Amino acid sequence: MAQARDPAHSPAGGVPSTFLFPKTPMDCLTTPLTLSDVARAVAPRRESLARFGRRALLTCLAALLVAFGTPTANAQTTPKAGDWFEEKADMGFRVKTPKDWTFVPPNMGDPINLAKYVPKGRDWIPLKGDAQLWVYGWVMRFDLVAYQKSRAETLRRLLGLEAGDEIPAEEWEEIDRDDLILDWLTGTAGQATGWALVERKERKSGRDIIEERIYEGTMSWNEDSFPVRVYMALLPVGQDRWAGVAFNGYGEKGEWKKAESAFSKIGRTLESLDIVAAKGAVAADGGAVGMRDEKRAALEKEVARLPGWWLHETSNYFILTDSRDKGFIEELGDRLEAIRAVYETDYPYTMARSYERPGESRPETEEGEEGAEDEEEPDRATSAGRNSYELSRTSVVRVCSDSEMYHEYGGPYGSAGYWSSYHQELVVYDDQKGGGRGDTWSVVNHEAFHQYIFYFYGNIAPHSWYNEGTGDFYAGYEYNTKRKRFTLTPFDWRKSLAKDCIRQKKFAPLREFVRWTQREYYGSNQYGLGGGENYALGWSFIWFLRTGKEKAKGWDPAWDGILDVYLAELAKSGNLDKAVDAAFAGVDWDKLQETWVRYCG
């Protein structure tokens, strides 16, 4: 459902999925994740991909800076103590943050990171040649029990186990605090490998004793290697629980000494606080507490420790944002509700229930909501069960104020938004400074479809022509701001390119196209078609199948149910080949292709 970062999105594999909306007609960036990678790290990282796209832009500048002798550490990357970061709900601590650095929130449900800070202006250190080291500060929590629980839940999902099932011994590994820190260094500190503890000491910080640690790793860049160090300060806040702050920097001794002194001044501000109990979930209507009430309480708790971020709520969505433009956020909320009404017409909840696999169906109330006696929380990677409708009404949308915040948060370059089923949030940004908010609205329509469909069908993985084509079908809808309703229109981003490809006969035969793997769709195919061209062609085929019945000359009634049959079979069997076989059974491929070409070309 828009560009994916995981290997094939096999429904059987259950690997957490992140779907990206391509900003430009470039081929997709993909990073395979193995089962052990995800289970070990708990939360997949997008940071390396987000920054990868900037290296090419900075290479020449970095080389010039080094050539003219610019020092590697400067005021921007050597922080001074600024405002307090406070965490009173779970851990009970506070620490000074780097002054004038940009705050970036953690991913939803991140078990370790509480905050990331990035220097404003130049947020990297130029090294030899075109090598650059990206600079960060972090505030973390190391809760060994909670982390083990999070790892276990993730592993159960990946292995397809029920909540109470034991994890096979060969799949589980006990870890201690040092393992947990090394996991964090590998997954979060980035760029370097081979991390090792090289220095450790204790210091008094007010009434508390903190532990200061220095870790060293090696960063490889082309033929060169560079030492990278991470300063870390840890404050015990309970049994097997530590609050922490960390900074990375160039590990060359002269440069590091200056940086470490600045880091330590901030680290030594770590101090414990009394925990203040967070407000529990309260029903908005004064009745029984439901899923939305629980989600609201959790998000309010989250927002309380996110400087500059706030929460906007609609009937079915929770919008987290750092935007100061309240009118923009209110309109975005109205649009989300309006496009959801379109999804509900095309993909009604009753349809999803009819597609459930044997043994998954459960009784429900007349309203189609969860029964009062059912208190079981469904696995978040599945859609079956009476809770799926209510879960869909807890949808989280994170709206970054600009592209810079979006990329720092984790959005890969070349993308304009993404839906992460792992973190269960849709992430976009206000593109007012770039292509305009028209682009933002299109991205929201596309990605919100993936978010909506996930709660009813889970991590099924349709072929890209269906997946991306359908997302783009909704991206083209036009919004009437007065009536607050959408009207179906062609998607301009894809329409002209699709016409050009069809008229130039630059497309794969449909009988092949509908079976293409994601890799083929993104450009690795024998026809030399790139990802941008296939996105356009996928949109045009969906447009044809959804609008051609009443308008396309030569339309065959046998094509009426292609899309419904495809999804029904895929939802029931999870088998891509069976879905295509069932949807196109008995279809005259030559006639289908000729009619599509005539209608969309």
SVG drawing of the C-alpha trace seen along z (x, -y; Angstrom):
<svg xmlns="http://www.w3.org/2000/svg" viewBox="-29 -29 73 53">
<polyline fill="none" stroke="black" stroke-width="0.4" points="0.0,0.0 2.4,-2.7 6.1,-2.1 7.2,0.5 10.4,0.9 10.0,4.5 10.9,7.4 7.7,8.5 5.1,8.0 4.2,11.6 1.0,12.1 2.4,15.3 5.6,13.7 4.0,11.0 6.9,8.7 5.9,5.2 5.1,3.0 5.8,-0.6 4.2,-2.0 5.6,-5.1 4.1,-7.6 6.6,-8.5 7.1,-12.3 8.8,-12.0 8.6,-9.3 11.8,-7.7 12.2,-4.0 11.5,-2.9 14.2,-2.7 14.0,0.7 15.8,2.1 15.1,5.8 14.3,6.6 14.9,10.1 12.9,11.7 15.8,11.5 16.5,7.8 13.0,6.8 12.7,9.0 16.0,7.8 15.5,4.1 11.8,4.1 11.0,1.0 12.4,0.8 14.4,-2.3 13.9,-4.6 16.6,-7.1 19.3,-5.8 17.1,-5.9 15.9,-9.4 19.4,-10.7 20.7,-8.7 19.1,-11.0 20.9,-14.0 24.4,-12.6 24.5,-13.3 23.4,-16.9 26.0,-17.5 29.0,-15.7 30.4,-18.6 29.9,-21.1 31.6,-18.7 34.6,-18.3 34.9,-22.1 34.7,-22.6 37.4,-20.0 39.6,-21.4 39.4,-24.9 40.2,-23.5 36.8,-24.0 37.1,-22.4 35.0,-19.3 33.4,-20.4 31.7,-23.8 29.1,-25.7 26.3,-24.0 27.4,-20.5 28.8,-21.2 25.7,-21.9 25.0,-24.1 22.4,-23.3 19.0,-24.7 15.5,-23.9 14.4,-20.9 13.0,-17.7 10.8,-16.2 9.3,-12.7 6.9,-12.4 4.5,-9.7 6.6,-6.6 10.3,-7.1 10.4,-10.2 13.4,-12.3 14.4,-15.4 17.5,-16.5 18.6,-19.7 18.4,-19.6 20.8,-21.0 20.0,-24.7 18.7,-25.8 18.6,-22.2 15.4,-20.9 13.3,-18.5 12.1,-15.4 9.6,-13.0 10.1,-9.2 8.1,-6.8 4.8,-5.6 5.4,-2.9 9.2,-3.3 10.3,-1.4 13.5,-3.3 13.7,-6.7 11.8,-9.6 13.3,-12.4 15.9,-13.2 17.6,-16.5 19.2,-17.8 21.5,-20.9 19.8,-23.7 21.6,-24.7 24.5,-22.3 23.7,-19.0 26.7,-17.0 30.4,-17.0 32.6,-17.0 35.3,-14.4 37.9,-13.3 36.9,-13.6 33.1,-13.6 32.5,-11.7 30.0,-13.2 28.9,-12.2 25.3,-13.1 25.0,-14.6 22.3,-13.9 21.3,-14.1 18.9,-11.6 16.8,-11.3 16.1,-7.6 14.6,-5.2 16.1,-1.8 13.4,0.3 14.6,3.9 11.3,5.5 9.2,3.4 11.7,3.9 11.7,7.7 7.9,7.6 8.0,5.5 10.4,7.9 8.2,10.9 5.1,9.3 6.9,8.4 8.3,11.9 4.9,13.5 3.4,11.4 6.2,12.3 5.9,16.0 2.1,16.0 1.7,17.0 -1.2,16.2 -0.6,14.0 -0.3,16.9 1.8,19.1 5.4,19.8 8.1,18.5 10.3,21.4 13.6,21.4 15.7,21.2 13.9,17.9 14.4,16.2 17.5,14.6 17.7,13.2 19.4,9.8 20.7,7.6 21.3,3.8 24.5,3.9 22.9,5.9 20.0,3.4 22.4,0.5 24.3,2.2 21.0,2.8 20.2,-0.9 23.6,-1.9 23.3,0.4 19.7,-0.6 19.6,-4.2 23.1,-5.8 23.6,-4.7 26.5,-5.0 29.0,-3.1 29.5,0.6 31.5,2.6 30.4,0.7 32.4,1.2 32.5,-0.4 35.8,-2.2 35.3,-4.3 33.0,-4.3 32.8,-6.5 30.3,-7.6 29.5,-11.2 27.4,-12.9 24.6,-14.9 22.7,-16.9 21.2,-14.3 21.7,-11.5 24.6,-9.4 24.8,-9.1 27.0,-6.8 28.8,-8.2 29.8,-5.9 31.8,-6.3 31.2,-3.9 33.3,-3.8 32.5,-2.3 33.9,-2.6 32.3,-4.3 33.2,-3.2 33.0,-5.6 34.2,-4.4 37.8,-3.3 38.2,-5.2 37.3,-4.4 36.6,-6.9 36.2,-6.5 32.8,-7.5 32.0,-8.0 28.8,-8.2 28.7,-9.8 25.9,-8.4 24.8,-9.4 22.5,-7.0 20.4,-7.6 18.9,-4.7 15.1,-5.3 14.0,-1.9 14.7,1.8 16.2,2.5 15.2,-1.0 17.5,-3.9 16.9,-7.3 19.5,-8.4 20.9,-11.1 23.4,-10.6 25.3,-12.4 27.4,-11.2 30.5,-12.8 33.7,-12.3 36.0,-10.1 39.4,-11.7 40.9,-12.5 41.4,-16.2 37.9,-16.8 36.2,-14.4 37.7,-15.9 36.0,-19.2 32.7,-17.6 32.7,-15.3 33.1,-18.2 30.0,-19.8 28.1,-16.5 29.0,-15.9 27.7,-19.3 24.3,-18.3 24.5,-14.7 25.2,-15.8 21.9,-17.7 20.1,-14.3 18.0,-14.2 15.1,-12.2 11.6,-13.6 8.5,-12.3 6.2,-10.4 2.8,-12.1 0.1,-9.6 -1.4,-10.3 -5.1,-10.7 -6.9,-7.5 -9.1,-7.0 -12.5,-8.8 -15.4,-8.3 -16.1,-11.4 -19.9,-10.9 -19.7,-9.9 -20.5,-6.3 -18.3,-3.2 -14.7,-3.6 -14.0,-2.5 -11.1,-2.1 -11.1,-5.7 -11.1,-6.8 -8.1,-4.6 -6.3,-5.8 -7.0,-9.4 -5.6,-9.0 -2.4,-7.3 -1.9,-10.1 -2.5,-12.8 0.2,-11.2 2.5,-11.0 1.9,-14.6 2.6,-15.9 6.3,-15.1 6.6,-16.3 7.5,-20.0 5.6,-21.9 3.3,-19.1 -0.4,-19.0 -3.4,-16.7 -6.5,-17.4 -9.3,-14.9 -12.1,-14.1 -14.7,-11.4 -12.4,-8.7 -8.9,-10.2 -6.3,-11.5 -4.0,-14.1 -0.6,-14.6 1.2,-17.7 3.8,-20.4 2.1,-22.7 1.1,-26.1 -1.5,-26.5 -4.7,-25.5 -6.9,-26.1 -4.8,-23.7 -5.1,-21.0 -8.8,-21.5 -9.3,-21.2 -7.1,-18.1 -9.3,-16.6 -12.4,-17.4 -10.9,-15.9 -9.9,-12.7 -13.5,-12.2 -14.8,-13.0 -12.5,-10.6 -13.2,-7.9 -16.9,-8.2 -15.8,-7.4 -13.8,-4.4 -16.7,-3.1 -18.9,-3.2 -16.4,-1.2 -15.1,1.0 -17.9,1.4 -17.2,3.1 -19.8,5.8 -17.8,6.7 -14.6,7.1 -16.5,9.4 -17.7,11.6 -14.1,12.1 -12.8,13.4 -11.1,16.8 -12.7,19.8 -12.5,19.7 -11.9,16.0 -15.5,14.8 -17.1,13.8 -20.6,12.6 -21.3,8.9 -23.9,6.5 -26.6,5.2 -24.6,2.0 -21.6,4.0 -19.5,3.0 -17.8,5.1 -20.0,7.0 -19.9,5.9 -18.8,9.4 -15.8,9.5 -12.8,8.0 -10.1,9.7 -7.7,7.3 -7.0,8.5 -3.5,8.7 -2.8,5.4 -1.4,7.1 -4.7,8.8 -8.1,7.5 -10.5,10.3 -12.9,10.0 -15.5,7.7 -13.0,5.0 -11.8,4.1 -14.3,1.4 -13.6,-0.3 -9.9,0.0 -10.3,-1.8 -11.8,-4.7 -8.6,-5.1 -6.5,-6.0 -3.5,-8.1 -2.2,-10.7 1.1,-12.5 1.4,-15.8 4.8,-17.3 5.0,-21.1 7.5,-20.8 9.6,-18.4 12.6,-18.9 10.7,-17.6 9.2,-14.8 12.6,-13.6 14.1,-13.9 11.2,-11.9 12.0,-9.2 10.3,-9.9 12.7,-8.7 13.7,-11.3 11.8,-10.9 8.6,-10.2 5.8,-12.5 4.1,-10.4 3.8,-6.8 1.6,-4.5 3.3,-2.2 1.3,0.7 4.0,1.5 3.6,-1.8 0.0,-2.2 0.3,-5.8 0.1,-7.7 2.8,-10.3 2.7,-13.2 3.9,-16.8 2.6,-20.2 4.0,-20.7 3.2,-24.4 6.9,-25.3 7.3,-22.7 4.7,-21.4 1.8,-23.1 -0.9,-21.7 -2.6,-20.2 0.2,-17.6 -0.4,-17.1 -4.1,-16.4 -3.4,-13.8 -0.9,-12.0 -3.4,-12.0 -6.1,-10.5 -3.7,-7.8 -2.2,-6.8 -5.4,-7.1 -6.8,-4.4 -4.0,-2.0 -4.6,-2.9 -8.4,-2.3 -8.1,1.0 -5.5,2.3 -7.9,2.4 -10.4,4.6 -8.0,6.8 -4.7,6.7 -1.4,7.1 -2.6,8.6 -0.3,7.7 -2.1,7.2 -0.1,6.9 1.2,3.4 -1.2,2.7 -4.1,3.1 -2.4,1.7 -0.9,-1.5 -3.4,-1.9 -6.3,-2.0 -4.4,-4.4 -3.9,-6.7 -7.5,-6.3 -8.5,-8.0 -5.7,-10.5 -7.5,-12.1 -10.7,-12.9 -11.5,-16.6 -12.7,-18.2 -15.5,-20.8 -14.6,-22.9 -18.2,-24.3 -20.0,-20.9 -17.1,-19.0 -17.5,-16.2 -15.3,-14.6 -16.0,-14.1 -14.3,-11.5 -11.8,-13.0 -8.8,-11.6 -5.5,-11.9 -3.4,-14.5 -0.1,-13.1 -0.7,-9.9 -3.1,-10.7 -0.9,-12.4 2.0,-10.0 -0.4,-7.0 -1.8,-8.4 1.7,-8.9 2.8,-5.4 -0.3,-3.8 -0.2,-5.9 3.5,-5.0 2.7,-1.3 5.1,-1.5 3.5,1.0 3.6,4.6 0.8,6.9 -2.0,6.8 -1.9,10.6 1.7,10.2 1.3,6.8 -1.3,8.1 1.1,10.7 4.2,8.5 6.1,8.6 6.8,5.4 10.3,5.4 9.1,5.6 6.6,2.9 9.4,0.6 11.5,1.0 13.2,4.4 11.3,5.7 12.1,6.8 10.2,4.0 12.4,1.2 9.5,-0.4 10.3,-2.5 8.4,-2.9 6.9,-6.2 5.5,-4.7 4.1,-1.7 2.4,-3.8 0.7,-5.7 -0.3,-2.6 -1.5,-1.0 -3.7,-4.0 -5.1,-3.9 -6.0,-0.2 -7.8,-0.8 -9.5,-3.9 -10.6,-1.7 -12.0,1.1 -13.9,-1.3 -15.3,-3.8 -15.3,-1.9 -18.5,0.1 -20.7,-2.9 -18.4,-4.7 -15.9,-2.3 -16.9,-1.2 -16.9,2.6 -17.1,3.1 -17.7,6.8 -20.0,7.5 -17.6,10.3 -15.2,7.5 -17.7,6.0 -16.5,8.0 -12.7,8.2 -11.7,6.0 -14.1,7.4 -13.3,11.0 -9.5,10.3 -9.7,8.8 -12.1,11.5 -9.9,14.3 -6.7,12.6 -8.4,11.9 -9.5,15.5 -6.5,17.4 -3.6,14.9 -2.4,16.3 -1.6,13.8 -1.8,16.3 -5.2,17.6 -6.4,14.0 -5.5,13.3 -6.8,16.6 -10.1,16.0 -10.5,12.4 -9.6,12.9 -11.1,16.4 -12.4,16.7 -11.3,13.1 -10.5,12.5 -7.1,10.7 -6.8,9.3 -10.3,7.7 -9.6,6.4 -6.4,4.8 -7.8,3.3 -10.7,1.7 -8.4,0.4 -6.0,-1.2 -8.9,-2.8 -10.5,-4.1 -7.3,-5.4 -5.0,-6.2"/>
</svg>
